[in-house]
Amino acid sequence: MKKAVIIAAVLIAAVIVGANIWKMSRNDIQPAESTAIQTWRVSKQELKRSVIASGIAVPAEEEKIYLDGTLGQVERLLVTPGQQVKPGTPLLRYRADDIAKQLEELEIARKRLDLELEELRHEKDQLMANFREQAASLEAGADPSEAAKATALKKQDLERQEQSLLLDYEANRNEIASLEAKRSQMIVASRIGGTVQKVAANPNEAGESPLVHIVSDRNYLVQGAISEFDYVLVKPGMQVEVKPKAMDGISWKGIVRSVDSIPEGADLAGSSLTDNEQAVTLYPFTVELTEKSEELKYGYHVYIDIEVESGGNRLVVPHQAVMEEDGKRYVYAVEQGLLRKREVVVGDSNDSWKEIVSGLSEGDTIAAHAAPDLKDGMPVRAEEES
């Protein structure tokens, strides 16, 4: 009986040991837990070479009207902020009381001159008529020379008076024309079409601030500056993409209108740098937008992507997908849930992409970031980047 109990205990222990060994072996053959990673599907993209700069949006054209002290006091502003104006739209009017009074006085003086001229010419006509009557009434053989001489002297005197009046009349007319021209300046009109941005609250106390500020409705310009290293690459006519820093997901196309050959505000002749300092000269440039830009506002800061070279469509991957070891470049391809370290040959690149010359095919899936913790053969779950 005792022997049977011992045998049973041994059998039970063997079963328990066997079960544990079987369980351990099952755990050893289970697959390792997979790691979720971001992936990228290899595709062809336009591999353009760009220069990135910053700039500010400015109107294509603007007009600022300032107080003109020679014209006196502003009587009234004729526009309001936000109003649309055309070239020739009246913007403000200066007080013209003194000019109106002077014009009235000159008009009275002109009428007086008209009367004096009319009277003088009538007197001259009457003189000649009297002379003809006297000549006709002379007896035969009488000498008319004395009468003719007296008449000629009187006529000369009347003609001198007439010439003097005509000169006064011309001076009066010129003075009237001058005052009329000055009065026309009392109403200031717009030179451009656009939108009134601002008007002065108190125009006669505006000082150096504009009385009226008008901004053209044409597409904005963008002004920026590029370094001397980019200056040799950027040329007028190059294609540009402009993105506002204050808004995401929006951009406008444009072209480089001009690149200044004179650098921004530095006195190059007077600059002195130590051996450890490096100067970078900046050159202003202007971009003209070729698309409507209602969302863009005066003074917005923007990014400017200038396409200096178009490389066509190439097979590319993100920069961060490529790693370098011992002078060679690799990516991690995803094959049947496992990472496979694959050597690649890269070509050109820009700020976003590296060209893949060999080692990958279009449609391959790779790890979007070649992180240090990734290993060849690692199980992964692919989560494709959008």
Buried (B, 14 or more C-beta within 10 A) or exposed (E): EEEEEEEEEEEEEEEEEEEEEEEEEEEEEEEEEEEEBBBBBBEEBEBBBBBEBEBBBBBBBBBEBEBEEEBBEBBEBBBEEEBEBEEEBEBBBBBBEEBEEBBEEBEEBBEEBEEBBEEBBEBBEEBEEEBEEBEEEEEEEEEEEEBEEEBEEBBEEBEEBBEEBEEBBEEBEEBBEEBEEBBEEBBBBBEBBBBBBBBBEEBEEBEEBBBBBBBBBBBBBBBBBBBEEBBEBBEEEBBBBBBBEEEEEEBBEBBBBEBBEEBEEEEEEEEEEEEEEEEEBBBBBBBBBEEEBEEBEEEBEBBBBBBBEEBEEBBBBBBBBBBEEEEEBBBBBBEEEBBBBBEBEBBBBBEEBBBBEEBBEEEBBBBBBBEEEBEEEBEBEBEEEE
